[in-house]
Amino acid sequence: MASAVSEYRGILRRTQERHGKMKPSLYLTYDELDSYLDQKKKFELMFKKREFWNEMESSELPAFFNDCSLFPSQEEVTDAWDSIRKSRTMNRERKKMRSKTAMTRDDVIEVAFYIFVPQGARMEPSVTRSSTWMNPVVNGEEGQKLRQHGDEGDVIEEADIKKVGDLVAKAYRDRKDAPDT
């Protein structure tokens, strides 16, 4: 149990530092630790599914996250991997990087927790992830996940194209008629 707590605290500290938190603070809550361990186990199982000689190519990360029912943008994945490689080089954890694309289990878990920050980090989702047109975040839930589960229930309703067209046309007219400031 002590090693799990130590590992959890390390992940939280590194995640907060990588996201630019000046004074990382750590509070241990057993519910958050339990949630972290469950999520980590899920990431490890999906890594085992894709590994080859205890490594995975970074190009497989989108498929890995898809297997985990998570849908980060390619930019988020690239930024996370670059940040982790940079911090490891700066900290001299690895004197010799194996490859720019080969990732170990620990690398993949670090990337996953960089993008999907554990609750214990006490960081606002708006700081760690941003909602974009291609990857919307709706009420803290990923839009892609809502779309994927749309068949089970009407989570996302189909839009009437006429209403959408009218709305866009009205916005265009309003913008055109507005005085320049």
QUIFEN-V878140 format. One record per residue. RES is the residue in one letter. PHI is phi in whole degrees, 0 to 359 (* if undefined). PSI is psi in radians with two decimals (none if undefined). OMEGA is omega in radians with two decimals (none if undefined). Layout:
RES,PHI,PSI,OMEGA  RES,PHI,PSI,OMEGA
This chain:
M,*,-0.66,-3.13  A,297,-0.65,-3.13  S,291,-0.64,3.11  A,294,-0.72,3.12  V,294,-0.75,3.13  S,298,-0.76,3.12  E,296,-0.75,3.13  Y,298,-0.79,3.13  R,297,-0.68,3.11  G,296,-0.78,3.11  I,299,-0.80,-3.13  L,298,-0.80,-3.12  R,298,-0.85,-3.13  R,296,-0.70,-3.14  T,296,-0.80,3.13  Q,297,-0.75,3.14  E,295,-0.73,-3.12  R,292,-0.49,3.10  H,271,0.10,3.01  G,88,0.27,3.09  K,287,2.13,-3.02  M,292,-0.78,-3.13  K,238,1.52,3.14  P,300,2.31,3.08  S,238,2.46,-3.06  L,234,2.19,3.04  Y,237,2.31,-3.09  L,263,2.11,3.05  T,237,2.28,-3.06  Y,294,-0.56,3.08  D,296,-0.73,3.13  E,291,-0.65,3.07  L,297,-0.75,3.13  D,297,-0.75,3.11  S,297,-0.75,3.11  Y,299,-0.81,-3.11  L,296,-0.67,3.09  D,296,-0.79,-3.13  Q,294,-0.69,3.12  K,297,-0.73,3.12  K,298,-0.70,3.10  K,298,-0.77,3.12  F,297,-0.71,-3.14  E,295,-0.70,3.12  L,296,-0.73,3.13  M,290,-0.56,3.08  F,294,-0.78,3.12  K,303,-0.60,3.14  K,295,-0.57,-3.04  R,252,-0.11,-3.04  E,287,2.70,3.01  F,217,1.98,-3.07  W,57,0.81,3.11  N,61,0.41,3.10  E,221,2.79,3.10  M,221,2.50,3.11  E,285,2.50,-3.13  S,296,-0.41,3.10  S,292,-0.28,3.12  E,272,-0.04,-3.11  L,301,-0.78,3.11  P,301,-0.71,3.10  A,292,-0.66,3.08  F,300,-0.85,-3.14  F,294,-0.63,3.09  N,298,-0.71,3.08  D,298,-0.55,3.14  C,274,0.06,-3.07  S,61,0.67,3.06  L,236,2.54,-3.01  F,225,1.19,3.08  P,286,2.78,3.08  S,284,2.82,3.11  Q,298,-0.61,3.12  E,296,-0.73,3.11  E,297,-0.74,3.14  V,296,-0.80,-3.14  T,297,-0.78,3.13  D,299,-0.74,-3.14  A,297,-0.82,-3.11  W,295,-0.73,3.11  D,296,-0.73,-3.14  S,296,-0.73,-3.12  I,291,-0.76,3.11  R,297,-0.70,3.14  K,295,-0.80,-3.11  S,292,-0.60,3.11  R,290,-0.62,3.10  T,291,-0.74,-3.14  M,294,-0.68,-3.13  N,277,-0.07,3.13  R,59,0.58,3.06  E,294,-0.62,3.12  R,234,2.01,-3.14  K,287,-0.54,-3.08  K,230,1.88,3.11  M,287,2.31,-3.11  R,298,-0.90,-3.06  S,199,2.78,3.10  K,282,-0.28,-3.07  T,247,-0.40,-3.10  A,283,2.32,-3.11  M,233,2.39,3.05  T,273,3.06,3.10  R,302,-0.76,-3.13  D,296,-0.66,3.10  D,298,-0.80,-3.11  V,296,-0.73,3.14  I,294,-0.69,3.09  E,298,-0.77,3.12  V,298,-0.79,-3.12  A,299,-0.76,-3.12  F,280,-0.27,3.00  Y,288,-0.74,-3.12  I,282,-0.85,-3.11  F,253,1.44,-3.00  V,297,2.32,3.09  P,298,2.65,-3.12  Q,303,-0.64,-3.06  G,296,-0.25,3.14  A,287,-0.29,3.11  R,54,0.87,3.11  M,240,2.44,3.13  E,293,2.40,3.10  P,301,-0.51,3.13  S,293,-0.39,3.10  V,278,-0.66,-3.03  T,269,-0.57,3.14  R,224,2.48,3.11  S,242,2.55,3.11  S,278,2.24,3.11  T,237,2.96,-3.14  W,300,-0.74,-3.10  M,280,-0.51,-3.14  N,230,1.32,-3.10  P,288,2.59,3.02  V,244,2.04,-3.07  V,247,2.00,-3.12  N,52,0.73,3.12  G,79,-0.04,-3.13  E,252,2.42,-3.13  E,291,2.34,3.13  G,299,-0.63,3.13  Q,296,-0.64,3.12  K,293,-0.71,3.10  L,297,-0.70,3.12  R,294,-0.69,-3.11  Q,296,-0.66,-3.11  H,266,0.23,-3.11  G,295,-0.46,-3.14  D,289,-0.50,-3.10  E,287,-0.53,-3.14  G,200,2.82,-3.12  D,280,1.27,3.14  V,285,-0.78,3.10  I,240,2.15,-3.13  E,273,2.60,3.10  E,286,2.35,-3.09  A,276,2.50,3.05  D,281,2.08,-3.02  I,296,-0.55,3.12  K,294,-0.77,3.12  K,296,-0.70,3.13  V,295,-0.77,3.11  G,299,-0.76,3.10  D,298,-0.73,3.13  L,297,-0.77,3.13  V,294,-0.74,3.13  A,296,-0.74,3.11  K,297,-0.76,3.12  A,297,-0.70,3.12  Y,296,-0.79,3.13  R,297,-0.76,3.14  D,299,-0.74,-3.14  R,293,-0.67,-3.12  K,290,-0.67,-3.11  D,279,-0.30,-3.10  A,292,2.44,3.12  P,289,2.53,3.11  D,288,2.37,3.12  T,241,none,none
